[in-house]
Amino acid sequence: QVQLVESGGGLVQAGESLRLSCAASGSIFGIKNMGWYRQAPGKERELVASITTGGGDRTDYADSVKGRFTISRDNAKNTVDLQMNSLKPEDTAVYYCRVVISYRAYWGQGTQVTVSS
């Protein structure tokens, strides 16, 4: 069993910052990828940012968040954080943490981020 607990969502104004955190616990040996996805009302879930391990960490970002969001991982604590700066109303969505272990994906329950204009 793998448990993912997210925190840090909320309501902010455009231009402000938020930091999301996801803590993984349980049978989490061999995490290959940790990341954040989001889903806005009426839209499909999309990748925001992810970190893939193996020969050094590789980070991937959606074009819409490059330069504003930063993903980081603490291997000792099994956490992955998403620092979101210069937030825009179009960043409003439910944000989900995702962890890949042995080619299987696990999802968090989601945390709401709302950015007002």
N, C-alpha and C positions, 0 to 999 in steps of 0.2 A: 504494500500500500504506500502511496505517495500523497502527502498533504502539502498543499500550497496555500499560504495565507498572505493576502495582499493588504496593504494599508497605504494611506497617504492621499487618497482622492479627496475631492471637495469642490467648492465653488470659489472661483477667483475672477478677477477682472482681466481684460485683455492687457497683455504686457507683463503680467505677473508670473510668478514661478510656482511650481509644485514639485514635490519629490515623491515618487511611488516606490514602495519597497515590497518585495516578495520573498518570503522565507519558505524554503523547502525542508520537509522532514519525512521520516519514514525510510522506505527502501530506496535510497537515493544514491547508491553507489554507481559510479560511472556516468555521471551527467555529461552529455555531449553538447547540449545546446540549451541556453536559457534566454528567454526573450519576452517581449511585450507586444501584444496585439491590441487593436481597438475596434469597436463596432459602434458606429453612429446609427441613429434611428433610420430605418429604411435602406441601410447600406450593408454590404458584406463586411465580414471581419477582415481586417488587413494587418499586415506586419507593420509595426512601428520601429522596433529595433531588436537586435538579437546578438548574442555572443556565442560563438562556436569554438569549442576547445579541440586541441589536437595539433601539435607542432606550433604552438603559440595561438593565442586567442585571436579570432577574427570577428570584427563587428560589422553589422549590416544595418543600414538605416533606410527608412522610407525617404524618398526625395523631399517630401513635404516637411520633414522634421530635421533634415540635415542642417547643422550649424546652430540649432536651437535645443535639441535634446541630446543627452549623453547617457549611455547605458554603462553600468559598471557591475562587476561581480565580485563577491567576497567568497572565495572557495572554502575558507575555514568556517564561515558561518552558513554556507549554502544559501546565500541571499543574492538577489539581483535587483538593482535599483535603477530607476529611470529618473534622471534630473531633467525637468521640463522648464525651459526658460522662454521668455517672450511668447507666452501662450496667446493663441488666437481663438476667436469663437469657433472656427472650423476644427479645432482640436477637441471640441466637446464630443464625448463618447464614453462608453464603458470600456475600461482598459482591463485586459486580461493578461495574467502571467502564464507563460507556457514553458514547460521543461521537457526535454527529450532524454529519456533513459532507455538504453538498449533498443533504440529505434521506435520507442513508443512515446507518444505525446501525452502529457498530463496538463490539465488546465486548472487555474484558480477560479474562484467564484465571480471575479470581476469587481472593479471599483469605479464608481462614477466620477468623471471629471467634467465639470461644467465651466465654460469660460464665457463670461458676459461681456458685451461690447460697451 
